[in-house]
Amino acid sequence: RRPSHPTRVSDASGGGEHEHRSMMDTDMYARAAAGGGTGISIYVPITGTDEAVAVPVDHLPEDVDEVLGILQAELAPLGLWLDFAKAYLQRGKEEQFRAILESGCSPEIEEFYPQAKYERTCILCAFASYYVNLGRAEGDKIKREEHFYRAKMLLDQAALIKQLKDGEEPEQMPVVGHAHLELAKGNLAAAEKLLDTARTMRDNGLDNIGPMLWKALLLYKRNQTAEALQWYKRALRTHPHAPASVRLGIGACQLKL
């Protein structure tokens, strides 16, 4: 549904408005003017213009169909779908989170975003990670297996998006996701084998230290602290500007040693 006014759109949450900004003035996901809450808005580009709809993450609509309507009407980049889903999840709104990712994983997405292969992979793997975490925390054996099965199906679907037989380099992310799943199941050997495979692959054509960090964590959990320390250090040498969590991992290993 295209906004009916060129400068503002009524706020779907019922109190406020979505602000329009020129795309030259702001990033897609940026900090808005000072005020209550985080002050962060997600900017959805308006098709055929240089403007965007700004949706404050502190005032996300309870009716997630309002957000999906904007995303679908403007054919918004899939990265924004994931931004909205994460924003809902961070605020404890799992139903809205699931609704966005279920829509983002639907067969119609491939039809409307045929070239967005990496982004589609990201959405599927993010949803799979959610189900892995649900399964890991679930006490009921049957429900746990259901969550793990759903995660596996999503990861298998993600792995099919880019394949060697189609002349494309397979993505690293689904392999890391399968390692996460095996780790949650307690299959450490299978997880480590998958991580070793993932280290030979790329993330959207780029090197990624993620598998190194997963391997370091796995070794740490197995009390192979010295080996874990070497992998944390190797990751930091590869990516000196890595997040602080890498240095925390190094510190944890040194403290344990």
N, C-alpha and C positions, 0 to 999 in steps of 0.2 A: 504494500500500500504506500504510494508516494505521498509525502507530506503535502498538504494542501496549501501551505503558505511558504514563501521563499525564504523566510528568516527564522520562523519558529514552528515547532510541532508540539501539540498538547502532550503533556507528560502522561504516559500510560498508567503510572502509579496513582494518578488522581490527585494531585496537589502540585504543583510546579510545572515546569516545561522542559522539553529537550531543547538545548541551545544549538543553533546552527553556527558553525565556524567555517571560514575559508580553509581549504586544505593546505594553503600556503602558510597558514598561521600556526599550525599545530601538528603534532604527531597523532597517529591513530589512537594511542592509548597514553594519555598525558594527564598531568596534574592541572586541575582547573584553578579558578580563583580561590583565594583563601576563604574559608568558611568552616562550617561544622563537618565532622567526619573526616574522611581521608582527603577529600577535595579532588578525587580522581574521577575522570570521565573517560569513557570509551567512545571513540569517534568513528561513526559509520559513514563512509563516503556516499554521497548522493549521485547516482548514475547520471552521467552527462553534464555534470557541473564540477566546479572546484570547491564545493561546499560539503559539509558533513553534518550529521546529526550527532550531538554530544549527549551521551546517556550517563549521568552520574552514578557511579557504582554504589554509592550509599543510598540511592533511591531507586533501586531496580524494581520494575513492576512485579507484583505478586503473580500476575497472569503472564506466564512466560510466552504465551502466544503473541503478546504485543512485541516482545523482542524478536521472536522468530519471524513475525510479519515484516519487520524492518530489514532483517538480514536477508530474507528471501526476496523481498521486493527490490532491494538494491543489489542483489547478487554480491553481497559483501564478501570480502576475502575470508577464506575459511579460518585464518588465524584469529579473526575477530570472533567467530563462533566459539572458538576455544577460550578466548579472553572472557567472554560473557559467561561461559560454563564455569570457568574457574572462579569468577567473581561471585557467582551464586553459591558455589560449594564453600568458598571461604566464609560465607555468611550463614552456613548451616542449612542452605536450601537445596537439599539433595534432589528433590522432585524436579525442580527447574533445571538443575544441572543435568540430570538424566534425560530430560525432554530435549534439551539442546543437542546433546551428543547422540541421542537416538536418531534425531533428524539428520544430524551431520554424518551418520553412518548408513543412512538409507540408500537404496539403489539409485534414487533420483539424483543424488549428489554427483555421482559419476557423470550423469548426463549433462548437468549444468556446469560442472567444473572438471572437464575432461583432462585439462593440462595441469591441474593442481594436484599432482600425484603425491608430492611430499606432504602437502597440507592434509590430504585425506589420510595418509599414513599416520600423521601426528594425532588426528582425532581418534582414529581406531585404537592406537596404542595408549592414548590417554584414558579412553574408556576401559580398555583392558586392565590398565594399572589400577583403576578404581575397583574393579571386580576382584583383582588379586588381593588388594588390601581388605576388601570386605571378607573374602574367604579366609584370609589369615586371622582375622579377628573373630570369626564365627565359631561358636562352640558346638553347634549342631553339625554332625558329620555330613548329613545329607545336604543341608543348605550350603555347607562349605564346598562340597563337591560341585554343587550347582553353580556357585560363583566362579570356581576355578574353570569349569567347563565353558562358561560364558566368556571368560577371559581368553581361553585358548581359541575359541571360534573367532573372536575379534582379531587376535594376533595372526591367525592363519589367513584371515581376510586381508589384513594389512600386508602380509608377505607376498600376496598375489598381485599387488598393484604394480610393482616393478620387478621384472624377472629377466634372467640372462637369456632365456629362449626368445625374448622379445627384443634382444639387443640392448637391454638396459642393465645398469649396475644395481643389484638388489640393495635395499636399504638396511642399514645397521639396526635401526630402532626395533623392528619386530623381533630380531634375534635377542636383543637385550631384554625385551619384554618377556620372551619365553624363559630367559634366565631368571628374571624376577619371579615368574610363576613357579619354576622348579625350586627356587630358593624358599618360597613361601610354603611349598609342599614338604620341605625338608630334604629334597634331593640335591645335596650339595655337589656331588660329583657331576651330575648332569648339568647343574647350573654353571659350574666352572668350565666345562667343555663348551657350552654355548657362549660364555664370555670370551673364551680364547678365540672362537670363531668370529665373534663380533669385533674383536680387536683388529682383525684383518680387513674389516669393511669400513665404509664411510657413511657419514650422516649428511645426506643431501650433497654428496660430492666433497665433503670437508672432513678433515681429521677430527676426531672427537675422543676426549679422555674418559667419557662416561664408563665404558667397559673396564678401564683400568681401576676406576674408583669402586665399581661393583666388585671387582676381583679382590681389591685391597680389603673391602668390608667382609667379603666371604672368608678370606684368610684370617682376618682378625677374629671373626666368630669361631673359627676352628682353633683359636689360640696359637696360630702360626704368626705371632706378632712381628718377628723380624722380617719375614717375607712380606707381610702387609705393609710394613714401614717402607720397604723398597719400592713397592708399587705406588704408594702415596707420593714418594719422592720422585719417582719416574713421571707421574702425572704432572707434578708441579714443574719439573724441568721442561716437559713438553708444552705446558701452558702456564707460564709464569704468572699470568693474571687470573688464574683460576679462583673460584669462590673461596671464601674464608674457611669453608668446611673442609677443604683439602688440608690446610694447615692445622686445623683442629684434629684431623685424623692422624697427622704426623705427631702432634703433641700427645694424643691418646696412646699411640704406640710407644713413644719414648717413655711416657710415664709408667706404662705397664712393664717395659723392659727394665 
